[in-house]
Amino acid sequence: MNRTCEVCGSEFKRRNARQRFCSTACRDASMQKRESLTCEHCGKQFSLPPWEVARGRGKYCGQVCFHAAQEGTVRLSIRKRETRTCVVCGKPFEVGGRAKHRSQETCSAACGNLTRYRRGASALALQPTDAAYLAGIIDGEGSIMVLSKRDTCIIKISVANTFVGLIEWLTEVTGIGSVVMTARASEKHKTGYHWQCYSEAAESLLKQILPYLRIKRAQAELALSVQERLRDARQKAERAWQQEAIATMQALNRRGPKGEE
């Protein structure tokens, strides 16, 4: 594609999209060109290359005049403050200017920590037969829990068994979880194994096995509800409903006849 040289005016075939001159001689000549300008602050005459002027740098003769011209001016776009409501505690706070950054959604670091949501691994897609079999294992040998953790709560699935082959199968078929080995209490006992997963990993597994659960379906539905609410920053900061969910789960998992103290 042809282009006109910015110095001599002749047409040339450019080698790339950024080429502006027909030769190195014209390029060097362009670097010698200067435009005469007047400083808007001190009135002094000075000169700059044309490309500097095109970039908007032709108002002042130097940094001293630039900074002197800015004294006493107010950059409203930066200094203007705005009042917002903290998404966690509901308290008002200011952003902009020398206050908090405009992207801030919480009034403090403490509230900001409560909004943090760590995304974890997800279970592999299960075959219907595997999902049904795993639901049976959790109904019989497993536990679904809501546990307190620092300033929030967490959901957990655990399966305990002395047959290591079952634990290995759980890890392989789901692609998630960790295994903890418990030492034998005596020579009469076998070594125990606990497979466990938490949070989003547990959620992704519960969603797949929920249709097949019978005994622990209510626990699974409660755990899924808790994990979904934890994604909301304001609800994650509220401890009342979390403590209630922990108590409800403990009641569902309590052994013995219902209502028995």
Protein Blocks (a to p, Z undefined) as FASTA:
>chain_A
ZZddfklopacddfbfklcbfbfklmmmmmmpccddddfklopacdddfklmmnopambg
bfklmmmmmgopacfklmpccddddfklopacdeehjlccfkbcbfbfklmmmmpccddd
ddddddfklmmmmmmmmmmmmccddddehjbccdddddddfblklmmmmmmmnopacddd
dddfbfkbccddddddehjlmmmmmmmmmmmpmklmmmmmmmmmmmmmmmpmklmmpmkl
mmmmmmmmmmmmpgcjehiZZ
